Structure formats: structure tokens, C-alpha cells
Amino acid sequence: MADVTVHWFEGAREELADLFALADDSPSAVSAYRDLGRVLVAREGPTVVGHLQIVDGDRAAEAELKSLAVREDRQGAGIGRRLVQRAIAACRDEHRSALVVATAAADARVLRFYQLLRFRMLRVERDAFTAEAGYPDIEVDGIPLRDRVWLSLDLRQPAPAQSTSLQLRVARHTERLDALVRFYRDGIGLVEIGGFRGHSGYDGVFLAVPGTGAHLELTAGGSHGAPAPHPETLLVLYLGDDEAVQMVVARLGIEPVAPANPYWAEHGVTLEDPDGFRVVLVPEHWSG
């Protein structure tokens, strides 16, 4: 199966008609907004497997995530999360104040998806999904489709305490580049922001650590082998809560390992990546 890439879509929106229909049950509503804004697509090889549409929000400097869908046979693989993370990064680059999204109150799965991405409940719009608006009389897991919930992600960052030009990129060599990228991108949740192929005999992928400005660079090729892992060489990621940690563990589908330092047994979950290096997932925020 080919790796998934995410990029801006430049073709005719009719090519994405099935995905827009999957995201919204009202053909009349879709026809009213389908050609607005910009669209990201996720491709698996040449095949489009997901899309995300961004339009201007009702308030100045806001953006709205208008449509999001992943092909049904590819759902659960982290593709929707990657699309949203790419949209968030684009909105931050544009200095947007917030990204808002509306979804059905009846769909608890989708509400959980956005809240895990740090969206917050904003308001409830009652009786939004009516026959007059083009919506059929349907139920979602036994709950009638009636009300719309709006969620918002605040994109404004507090001003730093002092100006600094220091940036961090951690580079690591590997002989399992594709497997390692899948582990850190699709499993851990780092965001692929670029890479290179055949550069002086090297291939590489850049992965951003969300919210930190730091990058992980994974490279393969050259004349040197991969470094040997050590049980005390750790990448420690503070995910904020236990639910986020358990979600990553479930996505990866691997068993935790016992850490060498007992401190991490009390404060996090330790996993091994495909090269045997250890990653500690901490269910709290780092307080410095």
C-alpha cells in the first residue's frame, strides 16, 4: 500500500463529488459551497482517499473547515487527522485567529475526533438539519439528525517572553525509513512537512512536532548504517492527557515496554519504534 501524501487540490471539484457527498447528506447544501475556498486532498499513490475544504469564516480572520471526508475503506488510518493538522498549520501561517467547524450533534464519534484535536465546543444550532435544507430524515447510531454543533480551535499564540531565533531539528539515520515515517507520522501524530529523494545518495522526511516548532528529520542512504538504540536514549512527548496517550497506543497497535528508568514507568507509557529506539508518551503537559 502506497504512502499517503497531503497537498492542495488544483483540479475541478466535480472530481471530488463522492467525498463531498460522503461529508454532507444534503446535495443542495453541497452545491452551494463546493466551489468555495480551498481544498486539501490526501492521496494514496495516485488515488484520492480524502479531502478537506477551508473557507472564510463569518468573523474577520476566522477560517471555517467546511467539508471533511475520508473514503470509507480508508477510515481509521489517521488520514482525517493529517488533513486537519495540515489545515491548522496553513491557517496559522495565514495568521488566522480561529478555525471553526460545524458537525451533527448526533455523531458522537465525529465530536470526539475534533475534541481530540483540541477543538472546543462553541454553540449549538438547533434544527439545522431539516427537510427544507435538503437533509433526509435519518438517524446516527439511533439519534435523530437534527441539531448542529459548532466547535472552534483558537489559533492565536501568546507572545514569547523574549525574542529568539533559535530553532530545533533533530536528525536520525535509519535503514527502515518508510516504517519509521509510518510510526511517527501515522502512529505518533507528527506532521509530515517535507522531504527529499536522491540528494547525494540520501532520502529524507521532515516531521513537525505540533505546537513546538521542532522538527524530526529521518534520513536513509549514504555509507553509514543506522545507530544502535540504547534503553536510556529517549524521545519524550507530553501529550496532555491519558486519552491522547491511549489513542496513540491504539493506533500503533504495539505493546508498551518496561523503561530502564523506573521514573518513566510511573509517569508515562514507553514504546519502541521500528529501529528499537524508545518513545515515552506522557499524559500531562510539561511544566518546565
N, C-alpha and C positions, 0 to 999 in steps of 0.2 A: 504494500500500500504506500502511495506517494506521500511525502511530507505536505502539510498544509501551509500555504502562504496566504497572507492577507494584504490586499492593496486596494487602491481606489479604482472604481469601475468607470470605464470611459465609453462603453457601448450603449446600445438602445435599451431602455428599461424593460421593453417587452420581453427581452431575453430572460428577465428575472421574474416573469409573471407568476410562475409556480411558487416561488419563495414569498412574494408579496401576498399571494392568496393564502399561503400557509400561516402567515403572520396575522392576517386580518380577515374575518369572516364576511365582511361587507364589501362586495365588488364596487359599489358606488363610492364608498369611502376611499378605497384604494385608488380608483381612477382619479379622484380629486387631488391626491397628494403624491402619486407615484413619481411624477417627473420633477418634484421639488428637491432642493438641496443637493447633497452629495451622497454617494453610496460606496461603502466598502464591501468587498466580496472576499470570501475565503475559498481558495481553490485547492483541490487535491489533485495534483498534476494539472491537466487542462480543464478539469471538471469543477464547476462552481457548486459548492456544497453549503454555502451560507451567505447571508447578506446583512447589512446594517445601513439604515438611512438616517442621516442627520439633516435637520432643517433648522432655520432660525426659530428661537422660542418667542413667546408672547411678550416677554420683557427684554429690554435692551441688554445686550451682552450675553443673554442666555442662549443655549442651544437645546434642541429637543431631539431625542432619539425617537424617531417616528416609526420605524419598522425594523424588526429583527426576526430572522428565522434561520434555522439550520435544517437541512434536509433530514427527514425523519430517520433514515437509516444511518445517519452520522451523528445523531444527538447523543449526548453523554460523553463526548470525546474532548470537551473543553473548547470547541470551536466558537460557540457563542461567547464564552468568556474572553477569548482572544479578540474577537471583533469589538466587544465593548471596551476592553482595555486600549485597543488601538484608537477607538473613537475618543476616549477620555484624554489620551495623550495629544491627539490632534486639537481638541478643544482647549487644552491647557496651553498649547503652543500659540493659539489664537487669542489667548488671554480672555477666554470666556469666563463669566462669573459662576455659571452653574450649567449642569446638564440635567434636563428633566426627561421623564419618561412616563407614559400612561399605560396601564395594563388592566386586565379584568380582575376585579376583586375576588371573583370565584376561583381564580387559578393560584392556589397557594404555592405551587411549585415555582411559578414564574416570580411571584413576590419574594420568595426565599432567594432565588437566583440574584435578583437585583440587590437585596439587602446584604448578601454575602460580598457583593462588590462595593459596599459602603454607601449605597443609596439609602435615603431616609424618607419615611412617609411624609407627604406634603399635604394632600387633601383628598377627599372622596367626592366624586361627581356621580350623583345618584341618577339612575335610569338613563345612562348614556347609551347602552346597547339596546336600542328599540327597533321595532319593525320599520318605523319611519326613517331611521338612519341606515336601513338596509341590512340589519342583523337578523338572522333566523332565531327562532325560539329553541334554544339549545341549553344543555347543562354541561358543566365542567365538574367531573367527579361528583355528580349528584347535586351540585349547587347551580341554581339558575343563573344564566349570564345576564346581569342587569347593570351593576354598578362598575364604575371605572375608578381606579386608584392612581393618583399621581405621586411619583417619587422624585426626589431631587438629590443630586450629588454636588456639594459645594466645591468648586474648583479653585477658589481663592486661597492662596498660600500666605501665611503670615510673613512679614518682612524679617529677614535674617537679623540676628543680633549684631553682626558685623559683616562688612563686605569681604568676600573671599573668592578667589578664582580657582581654588583647589578642587579638582575632580578626581574620582577614583574609578579605575578599571582594573579588575583582577583577571589575569590571563592564565589559562591552564591548558596544557597539551594533553592529547588523548589519542588513542588508536580506535576509539569507538564513538566517533563524532556524532553520527546520526542517533545512536541510542542515548548518548548523553544530552543532546539537544532535546529529545523527546522527554527525558526525565525532568530536566529543569524548566523547559517551556510548558509542556502539556501536563506534567505532573505537579511540579512545584508552583508554577504560575508566573515565572519570569516572562518578560515580553520580548519577542524577537524584533530587533530594530535594525538589523542589517547583517552583512557578512561579505565574504569574498570566496572566490574559487580560483585555483590555479595561480595564486600570487606567489611567484618564486618557489613553486612547489608546495605551497601551503593552501589549505582550505580553512575557513573560519566562520564563526557565527557570533554575533554580538547579542547578548541578552541583558535587558534592563531590569534592575531590581525596583519594582514600583514604589514610588514615594521617597526614594533615597537619592536619585541622581547617579547612583553607582551602576556599573556595568560588569557583567561576567563575559569574558572573551574565551571561547573554546576553539582550539586550533588542532589540526591534524596535518601530517605530512612531514617534510623535511627529513633529516638524517638521524634525529634523536627519537628514542622511544618515549613512552609515557612515563611520568614519575610514579614511584611506588607509594601507595597510600599508607598512612600511619594513623593509628586509632585516636591520637590526640590532635590530628590536623582536622579542624572542624570548620564548616561554614554554618554559622548560627543565624537563623532567621526568626525574627519576632513577628508573629502573625496576629497578635492582638487578642485572640480568644480561642477556647478549646474547640469550638465548632469549626473554625477555619483550619485548625491543625488536623482534625479528623477528616475534613473534606479532602485535604491534600493526601493523607494516608489512603483514603478510599480510592482516589483517582489513580494513585500509583499501584495499588494492589499488592504491596510487599509488606513483609513483616518487619517491625522495628527490631533493632539490635541493642544489646546492652552496651551502654557507653563505658569507656575506660574510666572516666572521672565520675564518681557517684553523684556529683552535683547535678549533672545533666539528667540523671535518672529521676531526680526529684522535680526538675524544672522544665523538662521538655521531652520530646519524642525523637529518638535518634534513628536515622535511616542510612542505608548505604546506596550510593549511586552506582551506575554500571561499572565504573572503574574501581569501586571499593572505597572511595572517599566518603566521609561521613558528613551528613547534614543534620543539624539539630533544629527542630521546629518548636518554638517556644510559644505557649498560648497566652501571651501577655505583651504589653508594649514595653520597650526598653526605656528605662527612666534615666539612663546616663550615669 
